[in-house]
Amino acid sequence: MSPSTPQTPPAPPQHARQIVELIARGEASSRSDLSRILGLAPSTISLRVAELTELGVLHEEGVGVSSGGRRPRILRLHGDRGSILVADLGGGHARVGRVDLSGALLATASIPVDVGDGPEATLAAIAAAMRGLATEVDPEFRGIRGVGLALPGPVDVGTGGVDQPSRMPGWPGFRVRDWLSREFGVPAAVDNDANLMALGEHRAQFGATRHSVTVKAGTAIGSGIIVDGVLHRGATWAAGDVTHTRIDAADDRPCSCGNTGCLETVASGASLVRQMNERGIPVRTTAEVLALARDADPVATTLVRTAGTYLGQVLSTVVNFFNPDALFLTGSMSSSEPFIAAVRSRIYEGCHPLVTQRLRIEAASTGPNAGLLGAARLVLDELTFSSEDAVPAVR
C-alpha cells in the first residue's frame, strides 16, 4: 500500500487574519509585501494566499511595479462576492448595516426598538431592517454570507444567548444566534456590544496585531479587551466588565446588578441624568447632559469631568495590569472632550510612567459604527478562517 499523500495544513487563523487585514488596510498588495511584513517564508505566504483564494476571499488582478525581479501579481479582497448584514442593538434603538467581504461598511440605517418587548419582537424588527438594506442591491438575498449582532448585555458565546442581563427582561436563555441563523439561512455570530466595539475599533486601527482596551461610556459602561488582535472574553465571557467595580465615591448607592457602590452609579450617563435631576435641573437623557456641558453649564461640566475622573481611576488599574498599546473611548460620552481629558489625566496620574510611555488615549475613530464593524469582523473571521472549504452561500 502506498503512503497517502500529505495534506497541506489549513492556514493558522492568525496568519489568515493578518493577511486579510494587511490587504484590506492597503499595507500589502503582493506576496512579497506579505512575506516582508509578516516575516514568513515566500512558500508559506503562497500556500496561505492560495487557500484564501480558493475560499473566495482573495483574487489576483494585474501586476505591480517590479523592484528588480518578476513583476508581482496584485492581491485584492473579493468584496463583491457577497455581503454581511449586521446590527448593534441598544436599549431604545438599533443601528443596522451592510458590509462587504472586505469589511467595508456600505450602508447603515437606524430604527426604534425596545429591548423590553422581548427577543422575538425585537429581533423581528432588526431582521426586517436588515432585509431592507439588502433588498437595495440583492432583492433575492442570494449574496448574504452571514449575519452579526451586538447585544447590550453579557453574551454566552457557547449558546449564542444573553446571560444574566440587568436590563433585558425575557432575553435570558433565548438563543439569539440560532434565531438569526434560522431566519436568514446563513451562519450568525453574536457578542456583547462593548466586545464588538473593541474588535471593530482595534482592527480599524491596528489590524490583527497589538493590544488595546475599548471602553463604551454611554447610558451604561462596558469595555472590550483585544490581545494580539484577538478578542479576549474570559472564562465566563465576562472579561472587561469594569462597570461593576466597587469605588469609594459611590458609597452604598444601589446598582442595577444588585450590589452597591459600583462605578456605574457615579460615572455612567444614567448616573449623570440622575445627579442633574437631584440638583433640580430636569434632563431625561445623557445627550441632554452632554449638550449642557458643551454650552458650559457649570453643573453639567463638573459632573461630566468627575465621571471621567472616576472612570480613569478604575481604568488605571486595568492599564497598569494589562499595559495596552491604546485605550479607546466610544459611546455617547466619548464625544465630550472634558470627559476624555479627565480620563486621560487620572490614568497618567495613577499609572507607572513605563505603562503610559506610548499609550494612546483617545476617542474611537469608528464612532457610532464601531459595533457594526466589530460584528462584521466577527462573522468574517468565522467564515474565512473556519475549517469550511468555501465561503458559505445563503440557502
C-alpha positions as CSV (number, residue, x, y, z in Angstrom):
1,M,0.0,0.0,0.0
2,S,1.4,3.3,-1.0
3,P,1.6,6.0,1.7
4,S,-1.2,8.6,1.5
5,T,-0.3,12.0,0.0
6,P,0.4,14.5,2.8
7,Q,-2.3,17.1,3.2
8,T,-1.4,20.8,3.4
9,P,-2.5,22.0,6.8
10,P,-5.0,24.9,6.8
11,A,-3.8,28.4,7.4
12,P,-3.3,29.2,11.0
13,P,-6.1,31.6,11.9
14,Q,-3.6,34.4,13.0
15,H,-1.8,34.2,9.6
16,A,-5.1,34.3,7.6
17,R,-6.4,37.2,9.7
18,Q,-3.1,39.1,9.3
19,I,-3.0,38.6,5.5
20,V,-6.6,39.8,5.1
21,E,-6.1,42.7,7.4
22,L,-2.9,43.9,5.7
23,I,-4.5,43.8,2.3
24,A,-7.7,45.4,3.5
25,R,-5.8,48.3,5.1
26,G,-3.7,48.8,2.0
27,E,-0.4,47.9,3.8
28,A,0.3,45.0,1.5
29,S,-0.7,44.2,-2.1
30,S,1.5,41.3,-3.1
31,R,3.0,38.1,-1.8
32,S,6.4,39.8,-1.4
33,D,4.8,42.5,0.7
34,L,3.2,39.9,3.0
35,S,6.4,37.9,3.3
36,R,8.3,41.0,4.3
37,I,5.8,42.4,6.8
38,L,4.9,39.1,8.4
39,G,8.4,37.6,8.4
40,L,7.1,34.4,6.8
41,A,8.8,32.4,4.0
42,P,7.6,33.1,0.5
43,S,6.5,29.5,0.1
44,T,4.3,29.8,3.3
45,I,2.7,33.0,2.0
46,S,2.0,31.4,-1.3
47,L,0.2,28.5,0.4
48,R,-1.9,30.8,2.6
49,V,-2.8,33.1,-0.4
50,A,-3.8,30.0,-2.4
51,E,-6.1,28.8,0.4
52,L,-7.7,32.3,0.8
53,T,-8.1,32.5,-3.0
54,E,-9.9,29.1,-3.0
55,L,-12.2,30.3,-0.2
56,G,-13.1,33.2,-2.4
57,V,-11.7,35.8,-0.1
58,L,-8.8,37.0,-2.3
59,H,-8.2,37.3,-6.0
60,E,-5.4,38.5,-8.2
61,E,-5.7,41.4,-10.6
62,G,-3.0,42.9,-12.8
63,V,0.7,43.3,-12.0
64,G,2.6,45.7,-9.9
65,V,5.9,47.5,-10.3
66,S,9.0,45.4,-10.2
67,S,11.7,46.0,-7.6
68,G,14.3,44.1,-9.6
69,G,12.7,40.7,-10.3
70,R,9.5,39.5,-11.7
71,R,6.6,41.9,-11.6
72,P,4.3,41.0,-8.6
73,R,0.7,40.0,-9.0
74,I,-1.6,42.4,-7.2
75,L,-3.8,40.8,-4.4
76,R,-7.3,42.2,-3.7
77,L,-10.1,41.2,-1.4
78,H,-13.2,39.8,-3.1
79,G,-15.6,42.5,-1.7
80,D,-18.1,41.9,-4.5
81,R,-18.7,38.2,-3.7
82,G,-21.4,38.9,-1.2
83,S,-22.2,40.9,2.0
84,I,-22.7,40.6,5.7
85,L,-25.7,42.0,7.5
86,V,-25.0,43.4,10.9
87,A,-26.8,45.2,13.8
88,D,-25.9,47.0,17.0
89,L,-28.8,46.8,19.5
90,G,-29.3,49.5,22.1
91,G,-32.0,49.9,24.8
92,G,-34.3,52.0,22.6
93,H,-32.8,51.8,19.1
94,A,-30.9,49.5,16.8
95,R,-28.3,50.5,14.1
96,V,-28.1,48.1,11.2
97,G,-25.6,47.9,8.4
98,R,-24.5,46.0,5.3
99,V,-20.8,45.2,5.0
100,D,-18.9,43.7,2.0
101,L,-16.4,40.8,2.3
102,S,-13.5,43.2,2.6
103,G,-15.0,44.6,5.8
104,A,-16.1,47.9,4.3
105,L,-19.4,49.4,5.6
106,L,-21.6,50.0,2.6
107,A,-24.9,51.2,4.1
108,T,-26.5,51.9,7.5
109,A,-29.9,52.7,9.0
110,S,-31.3,53.2,12.5
111,I,-34.7,52.0,13.8
112,P,-36.5,52.5,17.1
113,V,-36.8,49.3,19.2
114,D,-37.4,48.5,22.8
115,V,-35.5,45.5,24.2
116,G,-38.2,45.3,26.9
117,D,-40.5,43.9,24.2
118,G,-38.6,40.7,24.4
119,P,-36.3,38.9,21.9
120,E,-38.8,37.7,19.3
121,A,-40.4,41.2,18.6
122,T,-37.0,43.0,18.8
123,L,-35.2,40.6,16.5
124,A,-38.0,40.5,14.0
125,A,-37.8,44.3,13.7
126,I,-34.0,44.1,13.3
127,A,-34.3,41.4,10.7
128,A,-36.8,43.5,8.7
129,A,-34.4,46.5,8.8
130,M,-31.5,44.3,7.7
131,R,-33.5,42.9,4.7
132,G,-34.4,46.5,3.8
133,L,-30.7,47.3,3.4
134,A,-30.0,44.1,1.5
135,T,-33.0,44.5,-0.9
136,E,-31.5,47.6,-2.4
137,V,-28.8,45.6,-4.1
138,D,-29.8,42.0,-3.6
139,P,-33.6,41.6,-3.9
140,E,-33.5,37.8,-3.6
141,F,-30.9,37.8,-0.8
142,R,-28.6,35.4,-2.6
143,G,-25.5,37.2,-1.7
144,I,-25.9,37.2,2.1
145,R,-23.0,35.3,3.6
146,G,-23.6,35.8,7.3
147,V,-25.3,37.9,10.0
148,G,-23.8,39.5,13.1
149,L,-25.4,41.2,16.1
150,A,-24.0,43.2,19.0
151,L,-26.2,42.9,22.2
152,P,-26.3,45.3,25.1
153,G,-25.7,42.6,27.8
154,P,-23.4,39.7,28.7
155,V,-23.3,37.0,26.0
156,D,-22.6,33.4,26.4
157,V,-20.8,32.7,23.1
158,G,-21.3,29.0,23.6
159,T,-25.0,29.2,23.4
160,G,-25.3,32.4,21.5
161,G,-27.7,33.9,24.0
162,V,-27.7,36.7,26.7
163,D,-26.6,35.6,30.1
164,Q,-27.8,37.4,33.3
165,P,-28.5,40.8,31.7
166,S,-29.6,43.6,34.0
167,R,-32.0,45.5,31.6
168,M,-33.2,42.8,29.1
169,P,-36.3,41.1,30.5
170,G,-37.3,38.0,28.6
171,W,-33.9,37.6,26.9
172,P,-32.0,35.1,29.3
173,G,-32.0,31.7,27.8
174,F,-33.1,32.8,24.3
175,R,-30.7,31.6,21.7
176,V,-30.3,34.7,19.6
177,R,-27.6,33.2,17.3
178,D,-29.8,30.2,16.4
179,W,-32.8,32.5,15.7
180,L,-30.7,34.7,13.3
181,S,-29.2,31.7,11.6
182,R,-32.7,30.1,11.0
183,E,-34.2,33.5,9.9
184,F,-31.5,34.1,7.2
185,G,-30.3,30.6,6.5
186,V,-26.6,31.6,6.9
187,P,-24.0,31.5,9.7
188,A,-24.7,34.0,12.5
189,A,-22.5,35.5,15.3
190,V,-23.5,37.4,18.4
191,D,-21.5,39.0,21.2
192,N,-21.6,41.8,23.7
193,D,-21.7,45.3,22.2
194,A,-18.6,46.5,24.1
195,N,-16.6,43.5,22.9
196,L,-17.6,44.1,19.3
197,M,-16.9,47.8,19.5
198,A,-13.5,46.9,20.8
199,L,-13.0,44.5,17.9
200,G,-14.2,47.0,15.3
201,E,-12.0,49.8,16.6
202,H,-8.9,47.7,17.1
203,R,-9.0,46.1,13.6
204,A,-9.5,49.6,12.1
205,Q,-6.5,51.0,14.0
206,F,-4.1,48.1,14.3
207,G,-5.3,45.2,12.2
208,A,-4.7,41.7,13.6
209,T,-1.8,42.6,16.0
210,R,-1.1,44.6,19.2
211,H,-3.2,45.1,22.3
212,S,-6.0,47.6,23.2
213,V,-8.9,48.3,25.6
214,T,-12.0,50.0,24.3
215,V,-14.5,51.4,26.8
216,K,-18.1,52.1,25.9
217,A,-19.2,55.0,28.0
218,G,-22.8,55.9,27.5
219,T,-26.0,55.3,29.5
220,A,-24.0,52.4,30.9
221,I,-20.3,51.5,30.9
222,G,-18.7,48.4,29.3
223,S,-15.3,47.5,27.9
224,G,-13.7,45.1,25.5
225,I,-10.2,43.7,25.5
226,I,-8.1,42.8,22.5
227,V,-4.9,40.7,22.9
228,D,-2.7,40.4,19.8
229,G,-5.6,41.4,17.6
230,V,-7.9,38.8,19.1
231,L,-10.9,39.4,21.4
232,H,-10.4,38.2,25.0
233,R,-13.7,37.2,26.6
234,G,-12.5,35.4,29.8
235,A,-13.6,32.1,31.4
236,T,-17.3,33.0,31.6
237,W,-17.4,35.6,28.8
238,A,-17.3,38.5,31.4
239,A,-13.9,40.0,30.8
240,G,-13.8,43.8,30.7
241,D,-16.9,44.3,32.9
242,V,-15.5,47.3,34.7
243,T,-18.9,48.9,35.3
244,H,-19.5,46.9,38.5
245,T,-16.1,47.6,40.0
246,R,-16.6,49.0,43.6
247,I,-15.5,52.6,44.0
248,D,-15.4,54.6,47.3
249,A,-17.1,57.6,45.7
250,A,-20.2,55.5,45.1
251,D,-20.6,54.8,48.8
252,D,-23.5,52.4,49.2
253,R,-25.6,53.6,46.3
254,P,-27.6,50.6,44.9
255,C,-26.6,49.4,41.4
256,S,-28.7,47.6,38.8
257,C,-26.6,44.5,39.3
258,G,-27.9,44.1,42.8
259,N,-24.8,45.2,44.6
260,T,-23.9,48.7,45.9
261,G,-21.1,51.2,45.3
262,C,-20.5,50.3,41.6
263,L,-18.7,52.6,39.2
264,E,-21.9,52.7,37.1
265,T,-23.7,54.6,39.8
266,V,-21.4,57.6,39.6
267,A,-19.7,57.5,36.2
268,S,-22.4,56.4,33.6
269,G,-24.6,58.5,31.5
270,A,-27.6,57.3,33.5
271,S,-25.9,58.4,36.7
272,L,-25.3,61.9,35.3
273,V,-29.0,62.2,34.4
274,R,-30.0,61.2,38.0
275,Q,-27.5,63.6,39.5
276,M,-28.7,66.5,37.4
277,N,-32.3,65.9,38.4
278,E,-31.2,65.6,42.1
279,R,-29.8,69.1,41.7
280,G,-33.1,70.4,40.3
281,I,-32.0,70.5,36.7
282,P,-34.6,68.5,34.7
283,V,-33.0,66.3,32.0
284,R,-34.0,63.0,30.5
285,T,-31.1,61.7,28.5
286,T,-27.3,61.5,28.6
287,A,-27.3,63.6,25.4
288,E,-29.1,66.5,27.2
289,V,-26.4,66.5,29.9
290,L,-23.6,66.5,27.3
291,A,-25.3,69.3,25.4
292,L,-25.4,71.4,28.6
293,A,-21.7,70.7,29.2
294,R,-20.9,71.8,25.7
295,D,-22.7,75.0,26.5
296,A,-20.5,75.5,29.6
297,D,-23.3,74.8,32.1
298,P,-21.2,74.6,35.3
299,V,-23.1,71.8,37.0
300,A,-23.1,69.6,33.9
301,T,-19.5,70.3,33.1
302,T,-18.4,69.4,36.7
303,L,-20.4,66.2,36.7
304,V,-19.0,65.1,33.3
305,R,-15.4,65.8,34.4
306,T,-16.0,64.0,37.7
307,A,-17.4,61.0,35.9
308,G,-14.3,60.9,33.7
309,T,-12.1,61.0,36.8
310,Y,-13.9,58.1,38.4
311,L,-13.7,56.1,35.2
312,G,-10.0,56.9,34.9
313,Q,-9.4,55.8,38.4
314,V,-10.8,52.3,37.7
315,L,-9.1,52.1,34.3
316,S,-5.7,53.0,35.9
317,T,-5.6,49.5,37.4
318,V,-6.6,48.0,34.1
319,V,-3.9,49.8,32.2
320,N,-1.2,49.1,34.8
321,F,-2.1,45.4,34.8
322,F,-2.6,45.0,31.0
323,N,-0.2,47.5,29.5
324,P,-2.1,48.0,26.2
325,D,-1.0,50.0,23.2
326,A,-4.2,52.1,23.3
327,L,-7.2,52.9,25.3
328,F,-10.1,53.9,23.0
329,L,-13.3,55.6,24.3
330,T,-16.6,55.1,22.5
331,G,-20.3,55.6,23.3
332,S,-22.1,59.0,23.7
333,M,-19.8,60.3,26.4
334,S,-16.7,59.9,24.2
335,S,-17.9,63.0,22.3
336,S,-17.1,65.2,25.4
337,E,-13.6,66.5,25.4
338,P,-13.8,67.3,29.2
339,F,-14.7,63.7,29.8
340,I,-11.8,62.3,27.8
341,A,-9.4,64.8,29.3
342,A,-10.4,63.7,32.8
343,V,-10.0,60.0,32.0
344,R,-6.6,60.7,30.5
345,S,-5.4,62.9,33.4
346,R,-6.4,60.3,36.0
347,I,-4.7,57.5,34.1
348,Y,-1.5,59.4,33.7
349,E,-1.6,60.2,37.4
350,G,-2.3,56.7,38.5
351,C,-0.1,54.6,36.2
352,H,3.6,53.8,36.1
353,P,5.4,56.0,33.5
354,L,6.6,53.0,31.6
355,V,3.0,51.9,31.1
356,T,1.9,55.3,29.7
357,Q,5.1,55.9,27.7
358,R,3.5,55.1,24.4
359,L,-0.1,54.7,25.4
360,R,-2.8,56.3,23.2
361,I,-5.9,57.5,25.0
362,E,-8.4,58.9,22.5
363,A,-12.0,58.7,21.2
364,A,-12.6,55.8,18.9
365,S,-12.1,56.6,15.2
366,T,-15.0,54.4,14.1
367,G,-17.6,56.4,16.2
368,P,-21.1,55.0,16.1
369,N,-20.1,52.3,13.5
370,A,-17.7,50.5,15.9
371,G,-20.2,47.9,16.9
372,L,-21.3,47.3,13.3
373,L,-17.7,46.9,12.1
374,G,-16.9,44.6,15.0
375,A,-20.0,42.4,14.3
376,A,-18.9,42.1,10.7
377,R,-15.3,41.3,11.7
378,L,-16.6,38.5,14.0
379,V,-18.7,37.0,11.2
380,L,-15.9,37.3,8.6
381,D,-13.4,35.7,10.9
382,E,-15.7,32.7,11.4
383,L,-16.5,32.4,7.7
384,T,-13.0,33.0,6.4
385,F,-10.9,31.2,9.0
386,S,-13.0,28.2,9.8
387,S,-12.4,24.7,8.5
388,E,-15.0,25.1,5.8
389,D,-13.9,24.6,2.3
390,A,-15.6,27.7,0.9
391,V,-17.4,30.8,1.9
392,P,-21.0,29.7,2.7
393,A,-23.8,30.9,0.4
394,V,-27.3,31.7,1.5
395,R,-29.7,28.7,1.4
